[in-house]
């Protein structure tokens, strides 16, 4: 797994209870893995925004930021910019796979197996969101 190059992000991960930290770290690894395999994404920058680990394509600006954090009591979430159409798209494609929070998040149970195929698709769409706009 890729080490964090940002000490503040690493500290936030350390502050999570293990039951949340491990699936959040799996999501983090998936973001980097999908980014490396997706043409045009470039290097993914890891930072904190609102004290949440945040992943951006600041080099290429191909995508919209992805954030992650705990969600409510005992769940985790992967957040997307609320002014994109991403959650609307994901809700149409995966209505029975994910729980959604309004137009901004996919909510996951940390004790369940992560649906990696579907999450990979969602992450790739976020990392290439602006490429779609340029083509359209």
DSSP file (Angstrom, degrees, kcal/mol; ACC not computed):
  #  RESIDUE AA STRUCTURE BP1 BP2  ACC     N-H-->O    O-->H-N    N-H-->O    O-->H-N    TCO  KAPPA ALPHA  PHI   PSI    X-CA   Y-CA   Z-CA
    1    1 A X              0   0    0      0, 0.0     2,-0.2     0, 0.0    25,-0.0   0.000 360.0 360.0 360.0 138.1    0.0    0.0    0.0
    2    2 A X        -     0   0    0      1,-0.1     2,-0.1    27,-0.1    30,-0.1  -0.406 360.0-125.2 -64.3 129.5    1.3    3.4   -0.9
    3    3 A X        -     0   0    0     -2,-0.2     2,-0.3     1,-0.1    -1,-0.1  -0.455  28.4-104.2 -73.2 149.0    2.6    5.4    2.1
    4    4 A X        -     0   0    0      1,-0.1    -1,-0.1    -2,-0.1     3,-0.0  -0.569  22.3-163.0 -73.2 134.0    1.1    8.8    2.8
    5    5 A X  S    S+     0   0    0     -2,-0.3     2,-0.6     1,-0.1    -1,-0.1   0.379  76.6  75.9 -93.4   2.6    3.4   11.6    1.8
    6    6 A X     >  -     0   0    0      1,-0.1     4,-2.2    41,-0.1     3,-0.3  -0.949  66.1-160.8-118.6 111.2    1.3   13.9    3.9
    7    7 A X  H  > S+     0   0    0     -2,-0.6     4,-2.2     1,-0.2    -1,-0.1   0.836  92.2  56.4 -60.9 -33.9    1.9   13.6    7.7
    8    8 A X  H  > S+     0   0    0      2,-0.2     4,-1.8     1,-0.2    -1,-0.2   0.891 108.2  47.1 -66.2 -39.0   -1.4   15.3    8.5
    9    9 A X  H  > S+     0   0    0     -3,-0.3     4,-2.2     2,-0.2    -2,-0.2   0.926 110.8  51.9 -67.0 -44.6   -3.4   12.7    6.4
   10   10 A X  H  X S+     0   0    0     -4,-2.2     4,-1.9     1,-0.2    -2,-0.2   0.896 108.4  52.2 -58.1 -40.5   -1.5    9.9    8.0
   11   11 A X  H  X S+     0   0    0     -4,-2.2     4,-1.4     2,-0.2    -1,-0.2   0.899 106.6  52.6 -63.5 -42.0   -2.4   11.3   11.5
   12   12 A X  H  X S+     0   0    0     -4,-1.8     4,-0.8     1,-0.2     3,-0.4   0.920 108.7  50.1 -61.8 -43.2   -6.1   11.4   10.6
   13   13 A X  H >< S+     0   0    0     -4,-2.2     3,-0.8     1,-0.2    -1,-0.2   0.894 108.0  53.8 -61.7 -38.4   -6.0    7.8    9.5
   14   14 A X  H 3< S+     0   0    0     -4,-1.9    -1,-0.2     1,-0.2    -2,-0.2   0.794 102.6  59.1 -65.6 -27.1   -4.3    6.9   12.8
   15   15 A X  H 3< S+     0   0    0     -4,-1.4    -1,-0.2    -3,-0.4    -2,-0.2   0.697  86.3  93.1 -77.0 -19.6   -7.1    8.6   14.7
   16   16 A X  S << S-     0   0    0     -3,-0.8     2,-0.1    -4,-0.8     6,-0.0  -0.456  89.1-104.8 -71.3 145.5   -9.8    6.4   13.3
   17   17 A X    >>  -     0   0    0      1,-0.1     4,-3.0    -2,-0.1     3,-1.8  -0.414  36.4-110.0 -62.0 150.0  -10.8    3.3   15.3
   18   18 A X  H 3> S+     0   0    0      1,-0.3     4,-2.2     2,-0.2     5,-0.3   0.840 116.8  62.9 -54.3 -37.6   -9.4    0.2   13.6
   19   19 A X  H 34 S+     0   0    0      1,-0.2     4,-0.4     2,-0.2    -1,-0.3   0.779 116.9  30.1 -61.7 -26.4  -12.8   -1.0   12.5
   20   20 A X  H <> S+     0   0    0     -3,-1.8     4,-2.0     2,-0.1    -2,-0.2   0.780 114.7  60.7 -97.3 -37.2  -13.1    2.2   10.3
   21   21 A X  H  X S+     0   0    0     -4,-3.0     4,-2.7     1,-0.2     5,-0.2   0.907 100.2  54.1 -60.2 -45.3   -9.4    2.7    9.5
   22   22 A X  H  X S+     0   0    0     -4,-2.2     4,-1.7     1,-0.2    -1,-0.2   0.933 112.3  41.0 -62.4 -48.8   -8.9   -0.6    7.7
   23   23 A X  H  > S+     0   0    0     -4,-0.4     4,-2.1    -5,-0.3    -1,-0.2   0.867 114.5  53.8 -68.1 -31.5  -11.7   -0.2    5.2
   24   24 A X  H  X S+     0   0    0     -4,-2.0     4,-2.4     2,-0.2    -2,-0.2   0.899 108.0  50.0 -65.4 -38.8  -10.9    3.5    4.7
   25   25 A X  H  X S+     0   0    0     -4,-2.7     4,-2.5     2,-0.2    -1,-0.2   0.850 108.0  53.8 -67.1 -33.2   -7.3    2.5    3.9
   26   26 A X  H  X S+     0   0    0     -4,-1.7     4,-2.2    -5,-0.2    -2,-0.2   0.909 109.2  48.4 -65.0 -41.0   -8.6    0.0    1.4
   27   27 A X  H  X S+     0   0    0     -4,-2.1     4,-2.2     2,-0.2    -2,-0.2   0.918 110.5  51.8 -62.2 -43.0  -10.6    2.8   -0.3
   28   28 A X  H  X S+     0   0    0     -4,-2.4     4,-2.0     1,-0.2    -2,-0.2   0.935 110.3  47.7 -58.2 -48.8   -7.5    4.9   -0.3
   29   29 A X  H  X S+     0   0    0     -4,-2.5     4,-2.5     1,-0.2    -1,-0.2   0.881 110.0  53.5 -61.6 -38.2   -5.5    2.2   -1.9
   30   30 A X  H  X S+     0   0    0     -4,-2.2     4,-2.9     2,-0.2     5,-0.3   0.886 105.2  53.9 -65.2 -38.9   -8.2    1.7   -4.5
   31   31 A X  H  X S+     0   0    0     -4,-2.2     4,-2.4     2,-0.2    -2,-0.2   0.942 112.5  43.1 -60.1 -47.9   -8.2    5.4   -5.4
   32   32 A X  H  X S+     0   0    0     -4,-2.0     4,-2.3     2,-0.2    -2,-0.2   0.900 114.4  51.0 -65.6 -40.0   -4.4    5.2   -6.1
   33   33 A X  H  X S+     0   0    0     -4,-2.5     4,-1.5     2,-0.2    -2,-0.2   0.935 113.1  44.2 -63.1 -47.2   -4.7    1.9   -8.0
   34   34 A X  H  X S+     0   0    0     -4,-2.9     4,-0.9     1,-0.2    -1,-0.2   0.906 112.6  53.3 -64.6 -41.4   -7.6    3.2  -10.2
   35   35 A X  H >< S+     0   0    0     -4,-2.4     3,-0.6    -5,-0.3     6,-0.3   0.897 107.5  50.5 -60.6 -41.3   -5.7    6.4  -10.8
   36   36 A X  H 3< S+     0   0    0     -4,-2.3    -1,-0.2     1,-0.2    -2,-0.2   0.829 113.7  45.4 -65.9 -31.9   -2.5    4.6  -11.9
   37   37 A X  H 3< S+     0   0    0     -4,-1.5     2,-0.6    -5,-0.2    -1,-0.2   0.554  96.0  87.8 -88.5  -8.9   -4.5    2.5  -14.4
   38   38 A X  S X< S-     0   0    0     -4,-0.9     3,-1.5    -3,-0.6     4,-0.4  -0.824  78.1-126.7-102.1 117.5   -6.6    5.3  -15.8
   39   39 A X  T 3  S+     0   0    0     -2,-0.6    -2,-0.1     1,-0.2    -3,-0.0  -0.276  89.8  18.6 -59.0 139.7   -5.1    7.3  -18.8
   40   40 A X  T 3  S+     0   0    0      1,-0.0    -1,-0.2    91,-0.0    22,-0.2   0.369  94.1 101.5  86.4  -4.4   -5.0   11.0  -18.4
   41   41 A X    <   -     0   0    0     -3,-1.5    19,-0.6    -6,-0.3    21,-0.3   0.895  57.5-176.2 -80.9 -40.9   -5.4   11.1  -14.6
   42   42 A X        -     0   0    0     -4,-0.4     2,-0.1    -7,-0.3    -4,-0.1  -0.283  47.4  -9.1  73.2-164.4   -1.7   11.8  -13.7
   43   43 A X        -     0   0    0     14,-0.1    16,-0.6     1,-0.1     2,-0.5  -0.415  67.1-134.8 -69.9 137.8   -0.5   11.9  -10.2
   44   44 A X        -     0   0    0     13,-0.1     2,-0.5    -2,-0.1    13,-0.2  -0.830  15.2-144.9 -95.4 129.2   -3.1   11.9   -7.4
   45   45 A X  E     -A   56   0A   0     11,-3.0    11,-2.2    -2,-0.5     2,-0.5  -0.805   8.0-153.0 -96.2 131.8   -2.5   14.4   -4.7
   46   46 A X  E     +A   55   0A   0     -2,-0.5     2,-0.3     9,-0.2     9,-0.2  -0.896  32.6 136.2-106.0 129.7   -3.5   13.5   -1.1
   47   47 A X  E     -A   54   0A   0      7,-2.3     7,-3.0    -2,-0.5     2,-0.4  -0.851  50.0 -93.0-151.7-174.7   -4.4   16.2    1.3
   48   48 A X  E     +A   53   0A   0     -2,-0.3     2,-0.4     5,-0.2     5,-0.2  -0.943  30.7 176.6-112.7 136.7   -6.9   17.1    4.0
   49   49 A X  E >  S-A   52   0A   0      3,-2.2     3,-1.1    -2,-0.4    -2,-0.0  -0.971  81.8  -7.5-136.0 123.3  -10.1   19.1    3.4
   50   50 A X  T 3  S-     0   0    0     -2,-0.4     3,-0.1     1,-0.2    -1,-0.1   0.866 129.0 -61.8  56.6  37.9  -12.4   19.7    6.3
   51   51 A X  T 3  S+     0   0    0      1,-0.2     2,-0.4    18,-0.0    -1,-0.2   0.728 114.3 119.0  61.9  24.8  -10.2   17.2    8.2
   52   52 A X  E <  S-A   49   0A   0     -3,-1.1    -3,-2.2    17,-0.1    -1,-0.2  -0.959  76.2-103.7-119.0 137.4  -11.0   14.5    5.7
   53   53 A X  E     -AB  48  68A   0     15,-0.6    15,-1.7    -2,-0.4     2,-0.4  -0.398  46.6-167.9 -56.7 130.3   -8.6   12.6    3.5
   54   54 A X  E     -AB  47  67A   0     -7,-3.0    -7,-2.3    13,-0.2     2,-0.5  -0.966  14.4-158.1-131.8 141.0   -9.0   14.1    0.0
   55   55 A X  E     +AB  46  66A   0     11,-3.0    11,-2.0    -2,-0.4     2,-0.3  -0.977  18.2 172.5-126.4 122.4   -7.7   13.0   -3.4
   56   56 A X  E     -A   45   0A   0    -11,-2.2   -11,-3.0    -2,-0.5     2,-0.5  -0.891  39.4-134.5-130.5 157.7   -7.4   15.3   -6.3
   57   57 A X     >  +     0   0    0     -2,-0.3     4,-3.7   -13,-0.2     5,-0.4  -0.497  45.0 155.1-102.2  58.6   -6.0   15.3   -9.8
   58   58 A X  T  4  +     0   0    0     -2,-0.5    -1,-0.2     1,-0.2   -14,-0.1   0.762  66.2  55.4 -64.1 -26.1   -4.3   18.7   -9.3
   59   59 A X  T  4 S+     0   0    0    -16,-0.6    -1,-0.2    -3,-0.2   -17,-0.1   0.950 127.7  14.6 -71.2 -49.4   -1.6   18.0  -12.0
   60   60 A X  T  4 S-     0   0    0    -19,-0.6    -2,-0.2   -17,-0.3    -1,-0.1   0.659  85.9-142.2-100.0 -19.7   -4.0   17.2  -14.9
   61   61 A X     <  +     0   0    0     -4,-3.7    -3,-0.1   -20,-0.2   -20,-0.1   0.802  55.3 138.7  57.9  30.5   -7.3   18.5  -13.4
   62   62 A X        +     0   0    0     -5,-0.4    68,-1.9   -21,-0.3    69,-1.2   0.708  59.5  33.8 -75.9 -20.9   -9.0   15.6  -15.1
   63   63 A X  S    S-     0   0    0     66,-0.2     2,-0.3    65,-0.2    64,-0.3  -0.665  76.9-106.0-131.0-179.2  -11.3   14.9  -12.1
   64   64 A X        -     0   0    0     62,-2.4    65,-0.1    -2,-0.2    -9,-0.1  -0.823  54.2 -86.2-106.0 149.0  -13.3   16.2   -9.3
   65   65 A X        -     0   0    0     -2,-0.3    16,-0.6    -9,-0.1     2,-0.4  -0.149  35.2-153.1 -58.8 147.8  -12.1   15.7   -5.7
   66   66 A X  E     -BC  55  80A   0    -11,-2.0   -11,-3.0    14,-0.1     2,-0.3  -0.988  15.1-177.1-119.3 129.6  -12.8   12.5   -3.7
   67   67 A X  E     -BC  54  79A   0     12,-2.1    12,-3.0    -2,-0.4     2,-0.3  -0.850   5.4-164.5-121.1 162.1  -13.0   12.7    0.0
   68   68 A X  E     +BC  53  78A   0    -15,-1.7   -15,-0.6    -2,-0.3     2,-0.3  -0.992  19.8 136.4-145.0 153.7  -13.6    9.9    2.6
   69   69 A X  E     - C   0  77A   0      8,-1.8     8,-2.6    -2,-0.3     2,-0.1  -0.972  55.3 -63.7-172.8 176.4  -14.5    9.8    6.3
   70   70 A X  E     - C   0  76A   0     -2,-0.3     2,-0.4     6,-0.2     6,-0.3  -0.380  47.4-149.8 -69.3 161.0  -16.7    8.2    8.9
   71   71 A X  E  >  - C   0  75A   0      4,-3.2     4,-1.2     1,-0.1    37,-0.0  -0.938  46.2 -50.0-142.4 115.2  -20.4    8.6    8.4
   72   72 A X  T  4 S-     0   0    0     -2,-0.4     2,-1.0     2,-0.1    -1,-0.1  -0.220 111.8 -10.7  58.9-147.3  -22.9    8.7   11.2
   73   73 A X  T  4 S-     0   0    0      1,-0.2    -1,-0.1    -3,-0.1     3,-0.1  -0.759 132.8 -22.8 -90.7 103.1  -22.7    5.9   13.7
   74   74 A X  T  4 S+     0   0    0     -2,-1.0    36,-0.6     1,-0.3     2,-0.3   0.610 107.9 103.5  81.3  13.8  -20.4    3.2   12.5
   75   75 A X  E  <  -CD  71 109A   0     -4,-1.2    -4,-3.2    34,-0.2     2,-0.3  -0.770  53.3-144.0-120.0 170.3  -20.4    3.7    8.8
   76   76 A X  E     -CD  70 108A   0     32,-2.5    32,-3.3    -6,-0.3     2,-0.3  -0.865  13.9-160.4-126.3 163.8  -17.9    5.2    6.3
   77   77 A X  E     -CD  69 107A   0     -8,-2.6    -8,-1.8    -2,-0.3     2,-0.5  -0.993  18.8-143.6-146.1 152.7  -18.5    7.2    3.2
   78   78 A X  E     -CD  68 106A   0     28,-2.2    28,-2.3    -2,-0.3     2,-0.3  -0.985  31.6-151.8-114.3 121.6  -16.8    8.2    0.0
   79   79 A X  E     -CD  67 105A   0    -12,-3.0   -12,-2.1    -2,-0.5     2,-0.3  -0.722  13.4-171.0-103.6 143.0  -17.8   11.8   -0.9
   80   80 A X  E     -C   66   0A   0     24,-2.8   -14,-0.1    -2,-0.3   -15,-0.1  -0.903  45.0 -78.6-125.5 155.7  -18.0   13.5   -4.3
   81   81 A X    >   -     0   0    0    -16,-0.6     3,-1.6    -2,-0.3     5,-0.3  -0.317  39.3-138.2 -56.6 129.3  -18.6   17.1   -5.1
   82   82 A X  T 3  S+     0   0    0      1,-0.3    -1,-0.2     4,-0.1    23,-0.1   0.652  97.6  62.1 -70.0 -15.2  -22.3   17.8   -4.7
   83   83 A X  T 3  S+     0   0    0     21,-0.1    -1,-0.3     2,-0.0     2,-0.2   0.351  89.5  86.4 -93.8   7.5  -22.6   19.9   -7.9
   84   84 A X  S <  S-     0   0    0     -3,-1.6     4,-0.2    19,-0.2     3,-0.2  -0.481  82.1-126.0 -92.3 173.2  -21.5   17.0  -10.1
   85   85 A X  S  > S+     0   0    0     -2,-0.2     4,-2.2     1,-0.1     5,-0.2   0.216  79.7 108.0 -99.4  13.1  -23.9   14.5  -11.6
   86   86 A X  H  > S+     0   0    0     -5,-0.3     4,-3.0     1,-0.2     5,-0.2   0.936  76.6  44.7 -61.7 -52.1  -21.8   11.6  -10.2
   87   87 A X  H  > S+     0   0    0     16,-0.3     4,-3.0     1,-0.2    -1,-0.2   0.897 112.3  53.7 -62.7 -38.8  -24.1   10.4   -7.4
   88   88 A X  H  > S+     0   0    0      2,-0.2     4,-1.7    -4,-0.2    -1,-0.2   0.924 112.1  45.4 -57.9 -44.5  -27.1   10.6   -9.7
   89   89 A X  H  X S+     0   0    0     -4,-2.2     4,-2.1     2,-0.2    -2,-0.2   0.927 114.4  47.4 -64.1 -46.3  -25.2    8.4  -12.2
   90   90 A X  H  X S+     0   0    0     -4,-3.0     4,-3.1     1,-0.2    -2,-0.2   0.878 109.1  54.3 -65.6 -37.9  -24.1    5.9   -9.5
   91   91 A X  H  < S+     0   0    0     -4,-3.0    -1,-0.2    -5,-0.2    -2,-0.2   0.884 110.5  46.7 -63.0 -38.8  -27.6    5.7   -8.1
   92   92 A X  H  < S+     0   0    0     -4,-1.7     3,-0.4    -5,-0.2    -2,-0.2   0.879 119.7  39.4 -69.8 -38.2  -29.0    4.8  -11.5
   93   93 A X  H  < S+     0   0    0     -4,-2.1    -2,-0.2     1,-0.2    -3,-0.2   0.849 129.7  25.3 -80.1 -36.0  -26.3    2.2  -12.2
   94   94 A X    >X  +     0   0    0     -4,-3.1     4,-1.6    -5,-0.2     3,-0.6  -0.374  66.6 148.3-129.4  53.8  -26.0    0.7   -8.7
   95   95 A X  T 34 S+     0   0    0     -3,-0.4    -1,-0.1     1,-0.2     5,-0.1   0.788  83.3  34.6 -64.0 -27.1  -29.4    1.2   -6.9
   96   96 A X  T 34 S+     0   0    0     -3,-0.1    -1,-0.2     1,-0.1    -2,-0.1   0.512 112.5  60.1-104.2  -5.7  -29.1   -2.1   -4.9
   97   97 A X  T <4 S+     0   0    0     -3,-0.6     2,-0.3    -6,-0.1    -2,-0.2   0.869 106.3  36.2 -87.4 -40.2  -25.3   -2.1   -4.4
   98   98 A X     <  -     0   0    0     -4,-1.6     2,-0.4    -8,-0.1    10,-0.1  -0.775  63.9-136.6-118.3 156.1  -24.8    1.2   -2.5
   99   99 A X  E     -E  107   0A   0      8,-1.1     8,-3.2    -2,-0.3     2,-0.3  -0.897  33.2-154.1 -98.9 139.9  -26.5    3.3    0.1
  100  100 A X  E     -E  106   0A   0     -2,-0.4     2,-0.6     6,-0.2     6,-0.2  -0.858  16.1-146.1-118.6 151.9  -26.4    7.0   -0.9
  101  101 A X  E >>  -E  105   0A   0      4,-2.3     3,-2.2    -2,-0.3     4,-1.3  -0.933  61.4 -70.8-115.9 105.6  -26.5   10.2    1.1
  102  102 A X  T 34 S-     0   0    0     -2,-0.6    -1,-0.1     1,-0.2     3,-0.1  -0.169  98.3 -36.1  47.5-131.8  -28.3   12.9   -1.0
  103  103 A X  T 34 S+     0   0    0      1,-0.1   -16,-0.3    -3,-0.1   -19,-0.2  -0.030 133.2  60.1-109.3  29.3  -26.2   14.0   -4.0
  104  104 A X  T <4 S+     0   0    0     -3,-2.2   -24,-2.8     1,-0.2     2,-0.3   0.598  92.5  37.1-133.6 -13.1  -22.8   13.8   -2.2
  105  105 A X  E  <  -DE  79 101A   0     -4,-1.3    -4,-2.3   -26,-0.2     2,-0.5  -0.994  46.7-142.6-151.7 149.7  -21.8   10.3   -0.9
  106  106 A X  E     -DE  78 100A   0    -28,-2.3   -28,-2.2    -2,-0.3     2,-0.4  -0.954  33.8-149.4 -99.9 125.8  -21.8    6.6   -1.2
  107  107 A X  E     -DE  77  99A   0     -8,-3.2    -8,-1.1    -2,-0.5     2,-0.3  -0.843  16.4-173.0-104.5 133.8  -22.2    5.2    2.3
  108  108 A X  E     -D   76   0A   0    -32,-3.3   -32,-2.5    -2,-0.4     2,-0.6  -0.919  27.3-123.8-128.0 148.8  -20.6    1.8    3.2
  109  109 A X  E >   -D   75   0A   0     -2,-0.3     3,-1.5   -34,-0.2   -34,-0.2  -0.825  19.5-148.8 -87.0 123.9  -20.7   -0.5    6.1
  110  110 A X  T 3  S+     0   0    0    -36,-0.6    -1,-0.1    -2,-0.6     4,-0.1   0.707  94.9  56.8 -69.1 -18.0  -17.1   -1.0    7.3
  111  111 A X  T 3  S+     0   0    0      2,-0.1    -1,-0.3   -88,-0.0     2,-0.3   0.448  96.3  81.0 -91.6   0.1  -17.8   -4.6    8.4
  112  112 A X  S <  S-     0   0    0     -3,-1.5     2,-0.2     1,-0.1     3,-0.0  -0.690  94.7 -91.8-103.0 158.1  -19.0   -5.7    4.9
  113  113 A X        -     0   0    0     -2,-0.3     2,-0.3     1,-0.1    -4,-0.1  -0.492  46.2-117.5 -65.2 131.0  -17.0   -6.7    1.9
  114  114 A X        -     0   0    0     -2,-0.2     2,-1.9    -4,-0.1     3,-0.2  -0.549  17.7-125.0 -71.9 132.5  -16.3   -3.6   -0.2
  115  115 A X     >  +     0   0    0     -2,-0.3     4,-2.7     1,-0.2     5,-0.2  -0.557  37.0 179.5 -76.2  83.7  -17.9   -3.9   -3.7
  116  116 A X  H  > S+     0   0    0     -2,-1.9     4,-2.7     1,-0.2    -1,-0.2   0.831  70.7  53.3 -62.4 -38.6  -14.5   -3.3   -5.4
  117  117 A X  H  > S+     0   0    0      2,-0.2     4,-1.8     1,-0.2    -1,-0.2   0.952 115.0  40.5 -62.7 -48.7  -15.7   -3.5   -9.0
  118  118 A X  H  > S+     0   0    0      1,-0.2     4,-2.2     2,-0.2    -2,-0.2   0.901 116.1  50.2 -68.1 -41.3  -18.5   -1.0   -8.6
  119  119 A X  H  X S+     0   0    0     -4,-2.7     4,-2.8     1,-0.2     5,-0.2   0.893 107.6  54.7 -63.7 -39.1  -16.3    1.3   -6.4
  120  120 A X  H  X S+     0   0    0     -4,-2.7     4,-2.6    -5,-0.2    -1,-0.2   0.918 108.3  49.3 -59.7 -43.4  -13.5    1.2   -9.0
  121  121 A X  H  X S+     0   0    0     -4,-1.8     4,-2.4     2,-0.2    -2,-0.2   0.939 112.3  47.6 -60.3 -47.5  -16.0    2.4  -11.6
  122  122 A X  H  X S+     0   0    0     -4,-2.2     4,-2.0     1,-0.2    -2,-0.2   0.903 112.8  48.4 -62.6 -42.8  -17.2    5.2   -9.4
  123  123 A X  H  X S+     0   0    0     -4,-2.8     4,-2.7     2,-0.2    -1,-0.2   0.921 110.7  50.9 -63.9 -44.4  -13.7    6.3   -8.6
  124  124 A X  H  X S+     0   0    0     -4,-2.6     4,-1.1    -5,-0.2    -2,-0.2   0.909 108.8  51.9 -60.9 -41.6  -12.6    6.2  -12.2
  125  125 A X  H  < S+     0   0    0     -4,-2.4     3,-0.2     1,-0.2    -1,-0.2   0.897 112.1  46.4 -62.1 -39.8  -15.6    8.4  -13.2
  126  126 A X  H >< S+     0   0    0     -4,-2.0   -62,-2.4     1,-0.2     3,-1.1   0.910 110.7  51.8 -68.5 -41.0  -14.7   10.9  -10.5
  127  127 A X  H 3< S+     0   0    0     -4,-2.7    -1,-0.2   -64,-0.3    -2,-0.2   0.677 120.8  34.3 -70.2 -16.4  -11.0   11.0  -11.5
  128  128 A X  T >X S+     0   0    0     -4,-1.1     4,-1.5    -3,-0.2     3,-0.8   0.166  81.2 118.6-119.9  16.2  -12.0   11.6  -15.1
  129  129 A X  H <> S+     0   0    0     -3,-1.1     4,-1.2     1,-0.3   -66,-0.2   0.858  78.4  45.6 -55.4 -42.1  -15.1   13.8  -14.6
  130  130 A X  H 3> S+     0   0    0    -68,-1.9     4,-2.0    -4,-0.3    -1,-0.3   0.719 103.2  64.1 -79.0 -20.0  -13.7   16.8  -16.3
  131  131 A X  H <> S+     0   0    0    -69,-1.2     4,-1.8    -3,-0.8    -1,-0.2   0.889 101.9  51.8 -65.2 -38.0  -12.4   14.8  -19.3
  132  132 A X  H  X S+     0   0    0     -4,-1.5     4,-1.9   -70,-0.3    -2,-0.2   0.913 108.2  50.9 -62.6 -44.0  -16.1   13.9  -20.0
  133  133 A X  H  < S+     0   0    0     -4,-1.2    -1,-0.2     1,-0.2    -2,-0.2   0.902 109.1  50.8 -62.0 -41.4  -17.0   17.6  -19.9
  134  134 A X  H  < S+     0   0    0     -4,-2.0    -1,-0.2     1,-0.2    -2,-0.2   0.869 111.4  47.5 -66.2 -36.5  -14.2   18.5  -22.4
  135  135 A X  H  <        0   0    0     -4,-1.8    -1,-0.2     1,-0.2    -2,-0.2   0.848 360.0 360.0 -72.1 -33.2  -15.3   15.8  -24.9
  136  136 A X     <        0   0    0     -4,-1.9    -1,-0.2    -5,-0.2    -2,-0.2   0.472 360.0 360.0 -74.5 360.0  -18.9   16.9  -24.7
